[in-house]
Protein backbone atom coordinates (compact mmCIF):
# COMPACT_ATOMS: atom_id res chain seq x y z
CA UNK A 1 0.00 0.00 0.00
CA UNK A 2 1.24 3.49 -0.82
CA UNK A 3 0.43 6.84 0.79
CA UNK A 4 1.19 10.09 -1.05
CA UNK A 5 1.40 13.46 0.66
CA UNK A 6 3.46 15.94 2.66
CA UNK A 7 5.61 14.46 5.43
CA UNK A 8 6.22 15.71 8.93
CA UNK A 9 7.86 14.29 12.03
CA UNK A 10 5.68 13.14 14.89
CA UNK A 11 6.47 15.52 17.77
CA UNK A 12 5.38 13.02 20.42
CA UNK A 13 6.36 9.66 18.94
CA UNK A 14 9.97 9.08 17.85
CA UNK A 15 10.13 6.61 14.97
CA UNK A 16 6.83 7.84 13.51
CA UNK A 17 6.07 10.21 10.67
CA UNK A 18 2.82 11.82 9.58
CA UNK A 19 1.68 11.79 5.96
CA UNK A 20 -0.71 14.67 5.14
CA UNK A 21 -2.74 13.05 2.37
CA UNK A 22 -3.98 15.06 -0.59
CA UNK A 23 -7.55 14.31 0.54
CA UNK A 24 -6.82 16.27 3.72
CA UNK A 25 -6.45 13.39 6.18
CA UNK A 26 -3.31 13.04 8.30
CA UNK A 27 -2.03 9.48 8.56
CA UNK A 28 0.51 8.64 11.29
CA UNK A 29 2.87 5.86 10.20
CA UNK A 30 5.59 3.92 12.01
CA UNK A 31 8.91 4.32 10.18
CA UNK A 32 11.01 1.16 9.91
CA UNK A 33 14.60 1.80 11.08
CA UNK A 34 15.69 -0.02 7.89
CA UNK A 35 13.42 2.04 5.59
CA UNK A 36 14.91 3.08 2.25
CA UNK A 37 14.73 6.86 1.82
CA UNK A 38 15.21 8.35 -1.66
CA UNK A 39 15.69 12.10 -1.91
CA UNK A 40 15.58 13.98 -5.24
CA UNK A 41 16.49 17.53 -4.20
CA UNK A 42 19.02 17.03 -1.41
CA UNK A 43 16.77 18.32 1.36
CA UNK A 44 17.06 15.10 3.38
CA UNK A 45 20.41 13.73 2.27
CA UNK A 46 22.85 14.96 -0.34
CA UNK A 47 25.48 12.26 -0.72
CA UNK A 48 25.84 10.13 -3.84
CA UNK A 49 24.00 10.18 -7.14
CA UNK A 50 20.42 11.35 -7.56
CA UNK A 51 18.20 10.04 -6.15
CA UNK A 52 20.17 10.37 -2.94
CA UNK A 53 19.74 7.40 -0.64
CA UNK A 54 19.73 7.84 3.10
CA UNK A 55 18.46 6.35 6.32
CA UNK A 56 15.24 6.62 8.29
CA UNK A 57 17.21 8.43 11.02
CA UNK A 58 18.37 11.07 8.50
CA UNK A 59 14.76 11.51 7.35
CA UNK A 60 13.53 12.04 10.91
CA UNK A 61 16.31 14.54 11.59
CA UNK A 62 15.50 16.51 8.40
CA UNK A 63 11.77 16.53 9.22
CA UNK A 64 12.43 17.88 12.71
CA UNK A 65 14.42 20.77 11.19
CA UNK A 66 11.43 21.88 9.19
CA UNK A 67 11.29 21.16 5.46
CA UNK A 68 8.15 19.30 4.48
CA UNK A 69 8.91 17.01 1.57
CA UNK A 70 6.13 15.61 -0.62
CA UNK A 71 6.60 11.87 -0.93
CA UNK A 72 5.27 8.43 -1.68
CA UNK A 73 5.44 6.23 1.41
CA UNK A 74 5.31 2.48 0.82
CA UNK A 75 3.84 0.47 3.68
CA UNK A 76 4.38 -3.20 4.45
CA UNK A 77 2.24 -4.61 7.27
CA UNK A 78 1.39 -1.01 8.23
CA UNK A 79 5.03 0.08 8.60
CA UNK A 80 6.79 2.53 6.25
CA UNK A 81 9.57 0.60 4.47
CA UNK A 82 10.28 3.03 1.61
CA UNK A 83 9.98 6.82 1.31
CA UNK A 84 10.45 8.38 -2.12
CA UNK A 85 10.44 12.15 -2.46
CA UNK A 86 8.18 13.32 -5.29
CA UNK A 87 8.37 16.62 -7.15
CA UNK A 88 5.01 18.37 -7.13
CA UNK A 89 3.98 20.05 -10.34
PyMOL CGO cylinders between C-alpha atoms (Angstrom):
from pymol import cmd
from pymol.cgo import CYLINDER

trace = [
    CYLINDER, 0.00, 0.00, 0.00, 1.24, 3.49, -0.82, 0.3, 1, 1, 1, 1, 1, 1,
    CYLINDER, 1.24, 3.49, -0.82, 0.43, 6.84, 0.79, 0.3, 1, 1, 1, 1, 1, 1,
    CYLINDER, 0.43, 6.84, 0.79, 1.19, 10.09, -1.05, 0.3, 1, 1, 1, 1, 1, 1,
    CYLINDER, 1.19, 10.09, -1.05, 1.40, 13.46, 0.66, 0.3, 1, 1, 1, 1, 1, 1,
    CYLINDER, 1.40, 13.46, 0.66, 3.46, 15.94, 2.66, 0.3, 1, 1, 1, 1, 1, 1,
    CYLINDER, 3.46, 15.94, 2.66, 5.61, 14.46, 5.43, 0.3, 1, 1, 1, 1, 1, 1,
    CYLINDER, 5.61, 14.46, 5.43, 6.22, 15.71, 8.93, 0.3, 1, 1, 1, 1, 1, 1,
    CYLINDER, 6.22, 15.71, 8.93, 7.86, 14.29, 12.03, 0.3, 1, 1, 1, 1, 1, 1,
    CYLINDER, 7.86, 14.29, 12.03, 5.68, 13.14, 14.89, 0.3, 1, 1, 1, 1, 1, 1,
    CYLINDER, 5.68, 13.14, 14.89, 6.47, 15.52, 17.77, 0.3, 1, 1, 1, 1, 1, 1,
    CYLINDER, 6.47, 15.52, 17.77, 5.38, 13.02, 20.42, 0.3, 1, 1, 1, 1, 1, 1,
    CYLINDER, 5.38, 13.02, 20.42, 6.36, 9.66, 18.94, 0.3, 1, 1, 1, 1, 1, 1,
    CYLINDER, 6.36, 9.66, 18.94, 9.97, 9.08, 17.85, 0.3, 1, 1, 1, 1, 1, 1,
    CYLINDER, 9.97, 9.08, 17.85, 10.13, 6.61, 14.97, 0.3, 1, 1, 1, 1, 1, 1,
    CYLINDER, 10.13, 6.61, 14.97, 6.83, 7.84, 13.51, 0.3, 1, 1, 1, 1, 1, 1,
    CYLINDER, 6.83, 7.84, 13.51, 6.07, 10.21, 10.67, 0.3, 1, 1, 1, 1, 1, 1,
    CYLINDER, 6.07, 10.21, 10.67, 2.82, 11.82, 9.58, 0.3, 1, 1, 1, 1, 1, 1,
    CYLINDER, 2.82, 11.82, 9.58, 1.68, 11.79, 5.96, 0.3, 1, 1, 1, 1, 1, 1,
    CYLINDER, 1.68, 11.79, 5.96, -0.71, 14.67, 5.14, 0.3, 1, 1, 1, 1, 1, 1,
    CYLINDER, -0.71, 14.67, 5.14, -2.74, 13.05, 2.37, 0.3, 1, 1, 1, 1, 1, 1,
    CYLINDER, -2.74, 13.05, 2.37, -3.98, 15.06, -0.59, 0.3, 1, 1, 1, 1, 1, 1,
    CYLINDER, -3.98, 15.06, -0.59, -7.55, 14.31, 0.54, 0.3, 1, 1, 1, 1, 1, 1,
    CYLINDER, -7.55, 14.31, 0.54, -6.82, 16.27, 3.72, 0.3, 1, 1, 1, 1, 1, 1,
    CYLINDER, -6.82, 16.27, 3.72, -6.45, 13.39, 6.18, 0.3, 1, 1, 1, 1, 1, 1,
    CYLINDER, -6.45, 13.39, 6.18, -3.31, 13.04, 8.30, 0.3, 1, 1, 1, 1, 1, 1,
    CYLINDER, -3.31, 13.04, 8.30, -2.03, 9.48, 8.56, 0.3, 1, 1, 1, 1, 1, 1,
    CYLINDER, -2.03, 9.48, 8.56, 0.51, 8.64, 11.29, 0.3, 1, 1, 1, 1, 1, 1,
    CYLINDER, 0.51, 8.64, 11.29, 2.87, 5.86, 10.20, 0.3, 1, 1, 1, 1, 1, 1,
    CYLINDER, 2.87, 5.86, 10.20, 5.59, 3.92, 12.01, 0.3, 1, 1, 1, 1, 1, 1,
    CYLINDER, 5.59, 3.92, 12.01, 8.91, 4.32, 10.18, 0.3, 1, 1, 1, 1, 1, 1,
    CYLINDER, 8.91, 4.32, 10.18, 11.01, 1.16, 9.91, 0.3, 1, 1, 1, 1, 1, 1,
    CYLINDER, 11.01, 1.16, 9.91, 14.60, 1.80, 11.08, 0.3, 1, 1, 1, 1, 1, 1,
    CYLINDER, 14.60, 1.80, 11.08, 15.69, -0.02, 7.89, 0.3, 1, 1, 1, 1, 1, 1,
    CYLINDER, 15.69, -0.02, 7.89, 13.42, 2.04, 5.59, 0.3, 1, 1, 1, 1, 1, 1,
    CYLINDER, 13.42, 2.04, 5.59, 14.91, 3.08, 2.25, 0.3, 1, 1, 1, 1, 1, 1,
    CYLINDER, 14.91, 3.08, 2.25, 14.73, 6.86, 1.82, 0.3, 1, 1, 1, 1, 1, 1,
    CYLINDER, 14.73, 6.86, 1.82, 15.21, 8.35, -1.66, 0.3, 1, 1, 1, 1, 1, 1,
    CYLINDER, 15.21, 8.35, -1.66, 15.69, 12.10, -1.91, 0.3, 1, 1, 1, 1, 1, 1,
    CYLINDER, 15.69, 12.10, -1.91, 15.58, 13.98, -5.24, 0.3, 1, 1, 1, 1, 1, 1,
    CYLINDER, 15.58, 13.98, -5.24, 16.49, 17.53, -4.20, 0.3, 1, 1, 1, 1, 1, 1,
    CYLINDER, 16.49, 17.53, -4.20, 19.02, 17.03, -1.41, 0.3, 1, 1, 1, 1, 1, 1,
    CYLINDER, 19.02, 17.03, -1.41, 16.77, 18.32, 1.36, 0.3, 1, 1, 1, 1, 1, 1,
    CYLINDER, 16.77, 18.32, 1.36, 17.06, 15.10, 3.38, 0.3, 1, 1, 1, 1, 1, 1,
    CYLINDER, 17.06, 15.10, 3.38, 20.41, 13.73, 2.27, 0.3, 1, 1, 1, 1, 1, 1,
    CYLINDER, 20.41, 13.73, 2.27, 22.85, 14.96, -0.34, 0.3, 1, 1, 1, 1, 1, 1,
    CYLINDER, 22.85, 14.96, -0.34, 25.48, 12.26, -0.72, 0.3, 1, 1, 1, 1, 1, 1,
    CYLINDER, 25.48, 12.26, -0.72, 25.84, 10.13, -3.84, 0.3, 1, 1, 1, 1, 1, 1,
    CYLINDER, 25.84, 10.13, -3.84, 24.00, 10.18, -7.14, 0.3, 1, 1, 1, 1, 1, 1,
    CYLINDER, 24.00, 10.18, -7.14, 20.42, 11.35, -7.56, 0.3, 1, 1, 1, 1, 1, 1,
    CYLINDER, 20.42, 11.35, -7.56, 18.20, 10.04, -6.15, 0.3, 1, 1, 1, 1, 1, 1,
    CYLINDER, 18.20, 10.04, -6.15, 20.17, 10.37, -2.94, 0.3, 1, 1, 1, 1, 1, 1,
    CYLINDER, 20.17, 10.37, -2.94, 19.74, 7.40, -0.64, 0.3, 1, 1, 1, 1, 1, 1,
    CYLINDER, 19.74, 7.40, -0.64, 19.73, 7.84, 3.10, 0.3, 1, 1, 1, 1, 1, 1,
    CYLINDER, 19.73, 7.84, 3.10, 18.46, 6.35, 6.32, 0.3, 1, 1, 1, 1, 1, 1,
    CYLINDER, 18.46, 6.35, 6.32, 15.24, 6.62, 8.29, 0.3, 1, 1, 1, 1, 1, 1,
    CYLINDER, 15.24, 6.62, 8.29, 17.21, 8.43, 11.02, 0.3, 1, 1, 1, 1, 1, 1,
    CYLINDER, 17.21, 8.43, 11.02, 18.37, 11.07, 8.50, 0.3, 1, 1, 1, 1, 1, 1,
    CYLINDER, 18.37, 11.07, 8.50, 14.76, 11.51, 7.35, 0.3, 1, 1, 1, 1, 1, 1,
    CYLINDER, 14.76, 11.51, 7.35, 13.53, 12.04, 10.91, 0.3, 1, 1, 1, 1, 1, 1,
    CYLINDER, 13.53, 12.04, 10.91, 16.31, 14.54, 11.59, 0.3, 1, 1, 1, 1, 1, 1,
    CYLINDER, 16.31, 14.54, 11.59, 15.50, 16.51, 8.40, 0.3, 1, 1, 1, 1, 1, 1,
    CYLINDER, 15.50, 16.51, 8.40, 11.77, 16.53, 9.22, 0.3, 1, 1, 1, 1, 1, 1,
    CYLINDER, 11.77, 16.53, 9.22, 12.43, 17.88, 12.71, 0.3, 1, 1, 1, 1, 1, 1,
    CYLINDER, 12.43, 17.88, 12.71, 14.42, 20.77, 11.19, 0.3, 1, 1, 1, 1, 1, 1,
    CYLINDER, 14.42, 20.77, 11.19, 11.43, 21.88, 9.19, 0.3, 1, 1, 1, 1, 1, 1,
    CYLINDER, 11.43, 21.88, 9.19, 11.29, 21.16, 5.46, 0.3, 1, 1, 1, 1, 1, 1,
    CYLINDER, 11.29, 21.16, 5.46, 8.15, 19.30, 4.48, 0.3, 1, 1, 1, 1, 1, 1,
    CYLINDER, 8.15, 19.30, 4.48, 8.91, 17.01, 1.57, 0.3, 1, 1, 1, 1, 1, 1,
    CYLINDER, 8.91, 17.01, 1.57, 6.13, 15.61, -0.62, 0.3, 1, 1, 1, 1, 1, 1,
    CYLINDER, 6.13, 15.61, -0.62, 6.60, 11.87, -0.93, 0.3, 1, 1, 1, 1, 1, 1,
    CYLINDER, 6.60, 11.87, -0.93, 5.27, 8.43, -1.68, 0.3, 1, 1, 1, 1, 1, 1,
    CYLINDER, 5.27, 8.43, -1.68, 5.44, 6.23, 1.41, 0.3, 1, 1, 1, 1, 1, 1,
    CYLINDER, 5.44, 6.23, 1.41, 5.31, 2.48, 0.82, 0.3, 1, 1, 1, 1, 1, 1,
    CYLINDER, 5.31, 2.48, 0.82, 3.84, 0.47, 3.68, 0.3, 1, 1, 1, 1, 1, 1,
    CYLINDER, 3.84, 0.47, 3.68, 4.38, -3.20, 4.45, 0.3, 1, 1, 1, 1, 1, 1,
    CYLINDER, 4.38, -3.20, 4.45, 2.24, -4.61, 7.27, 0.3, 1, 1, 1, 1, 1, 1,
    CYLINDER, 2.24, -4.61, 7.27, 1.39, -1.01, 8.23, 0.3, 1, 1, 1, 1, 1, 1,
    CYLINDER, 1.39, -1.01, 8.23, 5.03, 0.08, 8.60, 0.3, 1, 1, 1, 1, 1, 1,
    CYLINDER, 5.03, 0.08, 8.60, 6.79, 2.53, 6.25, 0.3, 1, 1, 1, 1, 1, 1,
    CYLINDER, 6.79, 2.53, 6.25, 9.57, 0.60, 4.47, 0.3, 1, 1, 1, 1, 1, 1,
    CYLINDER, 9.57, 0.60, 4.47, 10.28, 3.03, 1.61, 0.3, 1, 1, 1, 1, 1, 1,
    CYLINDER, 10.28, 3.03, 1.61, 9.98, 6.82, 1.31, 0.3, 1, 1, 1, 1, 1, 1,
    CYLINDER, 9.98, 6.82, 1.31, 10.45, 8.38, -2.12, 0.3, 1, 1, 1, 1, 1, 1,
    CYLINDER, 10.45, 8.38, -2.12, 10.44, 12.15, -2.46, 0.3, 1, 1, 1, 1, 1, 1,
    CYLINDER, 10.44, 12.15, -2.46, 8.18, 13.32, -5.29, 0.3, 1, 1, 1, 1, 1, 1,
    CYLINDER, 8.18, 13.32, -5.29, 8.37, 16.62, -7.15, 0.3, 1, 1, 1, 1, 1, 1,
    CYLINDER, 8.37, 16.62, -7.15, 5.01, 18.37, -7.13, 0.3, 1, 1, 1, 1, 1, 1,
    CYLINDER, 5.01, 18.37, -7.13, 3.98, 20.05, -10.34, 0.3, 1, 1, 1, 1, 1, 1,
]
cmd.load_cgo(trace, "trace")
